[in-house]
Structures are given as C-alpha cells and as structure tokens.
Amino acid sequence: MRVTMIGTGYVGLVSGACFADFGHTVTCVDKDEGKIARLQKGEIPIFEPGLEDLVKDNVEQGRLSFTTDPSAAIRDADAVFIAVGTPSRRGDGHADLTYVYTAAEEIASLMNGYTVVVTKSTVPVGTGDEVEATIKKKRPDAEFAVVSNPEFLREGAAISDFKRPDRVVVGTEEERAREVMRDLYRPLFLNETPIIFTERRTSELIKYAANGFLAMKITFINEIADLCEAVGANVQEVARGIGLDNRIGKKFLNAGPGYGGSCFPKDTLALMKTARDHKAPIELIETTVRVNTARKQKMAQKIIDALGGNVSGKTIAVLGLTFKPNTDDMRDAPALDIVPALQDEGARVRAFDPEGMEEAKHLLKDVAFASGPYDCVQDADAVVFITEWDQFRALDLDRMKKALKAPVVIDLRNIYRPQEMAAKGFRYVSVGRP
Ligand code: UGA
C-alpha cells in the first residue's frame, strides 16, 4: 500500500519507518526543510534506539522516502496519516489543533481517488468530525474517510511498541476504510495482535483515557511512596504485592519524582479541559495533575532536607536529566523543576546525562555540564539520581564515594538498594523505602 505520513516528529517518523518495514511504500512529509534534508542524508533528528538502522534499511530498499513537497505523496496515497504535533495551547491547556487542520486542508486540496485520512496525532474527542468537515467543505466531491488510529508507543521502546503492540485501535464505522486499515496492519494480524474497531469518537477517547489512567497509576504509587516513608514501609514491596493482582497489573508502579515527557502532562491537561467543557469533569485526573505538579517541588525539598536543610553554596551533582532513560527528550522532565528549585536555594548544580545535555543546555541556566558520571560527582556535596539510565545502575560506588566531598546520595528512582548503600557508608535517601 502507499502511505503518506504528514509530520516527521516522533510518532510520524517511527510509524513511517515501521510501516515501510512492514512492506508498504511510505513517504514522510514535513515542512521543515532542514529536517527533511537531514533525514534524506540518513541523519535522525531524535534519539530512539534502533530507529537509525530501520530508516536506513528501508530507504535503501526503496520503501521509505522524505520530502517537503506533499503533492505527489498525497495524490498517490491509499492512506494519509496526520502525525503532526498537538502541543498544549498556551493559557488554557487545550490541545492546539492548528497543525492538524492545516494538514487536513492540504490533504483536501491534493488527494485523488479514494483516500483514507488517518489521525495518529493525539487529538481531542470530536477532532475527526472537524477534519472530515474541513475536507468535505473544500472537496464536496471527494471520496474519503477519516479514521482515528491513536498511537500508544513509548519513547525509548517505540519500535518494539509499534511492531508488537498490546492492541491497535481503529476508529471508523466505514467498512471500506476498515479494509484499508486491516491491510496496513496485516503483519500484526499474523501476530494475533488484538485490533479494536470502534466508532471514531470512542477511539479518540481511548487514547486520552489510557494516558490519563497511566498518569494516575504513577501518581497513586507516588503518594503511596510518601505514606511508606511516613509509616516505615517499602513501596517496591507494596507495588509488587498489589501488582501481582492481575486486576491491578505490575507495570507503571515505579515510584519516582513524578511523570514527565511530551505526553502525560499534555494529555492529562487536555483530557481535563475536554471533560470540563462537556460538563463532565474528571476529578481523579484533576487531582493527578495537581499532585504530580506539586511533587516536583517536593522532590527539591527532599534533596534539601537530605543535605541538612540548607544547600546554599553547596554543589549538587545531578545524574540524569531527561524525563526517562533512552531518550534525549527533556519535555516536562522533572529535572526542569527540581534543578531551578535547588538553584533558588543557592545550590550550584553540576549535571550529566548520556543523551539529554544538548537539549538541557537550552532549558537550564547556570548548570555546569560534566563529561561523565564520575566527573559530575567530583567534590560535590551530594549526588542526586533523577533519571534511571542503565549506565547509572552499576557505578563503581567506592570510586563515587571517594570523588564526593560528602557521601550523600539522593536516589529519586530507587536504582540502588538501601542496605548496600548503607554498607558502603553512604547517607542514602530514596523514594518510599525505609
Ligand atoms: C507514554 C505512554 O506510555 C505511551 O503508551 C503513549 O503512546 C505515549 O505516552 C504518547 O502518548 O505518545 P512516554 O511519554 O514515552 O509514553 O513515556 P512513559 O514510559 O509512559 O513514561 C512517562 C513518564 O512516567 C516518565 O517521566 C516516566 O519516568 C514516568 N513513569 C513511568 C514513572 O514515574 N513510573 C512508572 O512506573 C512509569
């Protein structure tokens, strides 16, 4: 099949490369000339394990190409995916759909023959109806269907999430469009991936409900972690104890500094706004957003307390800046709140992150960036782990202790074991563990 992907951001690029790897012929379109020029040279603008090779292979096989000119790509396509950004609109938290509607207009003016227009961007309930109306207005004669097909991939695991998903959701009631979507995802049928065909609005809501639920689950365990600290219980054991109940599930019960990233913060806000606008507010989501925002400040206080209540003039080494490991993405990363809060109290911050420092340099002020973890902790008054990169999991603790001015470790991701750290002579503080 011929597939066109509008938008070469995270979702567009990964989905485009994976569809090409399924054997479809994929053209990725983006207005950003610099980005397309880089992609044409094989340079991948984001850090995602496996993506560079996947793109390279499929370009070489002639199944994947990049262009700034949408005309031929849209004219010849069986399916055109809208995978543009939907950032939070400034001021009110609503998803900004400008790019989605611009793409819809563009598709309308260029499409030729029966075309399935698929929204893959995370869009509020009812957006598909608007996209359909936009296209119909411009091309009353056109043969097309608008389908919702939300994406559930995680950064850092995006390719395996795309190729081995828990499920695929397809929102349309038109049989002809369902047939096209079935053909597109045929390789997954062979793996027996459940494909849920549903009405378009339901599909749009499934995406927000999934992200909202996961954000709530993390926030729940974070609050349980606080209670564990107060009563002397262990959150990891609580998580295991509840997670083995299949109704709860083991995943997404890792307590930490609060969720971040390009999705949960934005999508919970958008869900909250949509629900309010329809006079059906979701109080659990509202509370989740409030608790998670407050948590980042709370983490700064936790660090200050671990340093005896005063960080003025002290040097704090921060290991890990990105919102999670295996990405260079700094969007809404907890570090962006924690680091300035420490600086406001007079701390000097030195940081190291394996992939995120380039991005962090634009977002954090007055931070000294180190070339590696040991360089980062040298003569520091404490070290704080904010992101659980694998390379931080097995550091040479004796070397780290020797390098530090004081053996204080604040582990916001529970990477190390408290007994082990105590035995090594560290003053060790983690999340929700005695
Ligand atoms: C999330 C969802 O997991 C994907 O299914 C979805 O497709 C994506 O949003 C999206 O809407 O595009 P992502 O933002 O890449 O994916 O990252 P996650 O792995 O979900 O982590 C989000 C945040 O939650 C991170 O800050 C992470 O550290 C935090 N988290 C996650 C925890 O604090 N504890 C956990 O147990 C799990």
Boltz pocket constraint, residues with backbone or C-beta under 6 A from the ligand:
constraints:
  - pocket:
      binder: B
      contacts: [[A, 122], [A, 151], [A, 152], [A, 153], [A, 154], [A, 155], [A, 156], [A, 211], [A, 214], [A, 218], [A, 251], [A, 252], [A, 253], [A, 254], [A, 255], [A, 256], [A, 257], [A, 258], [A, 259], [A, 260], [A, 261], [A, 262], [A, 263], [A, 264], [A, 267], [A, 323], [A, 324]]
      max_distance: 6.0
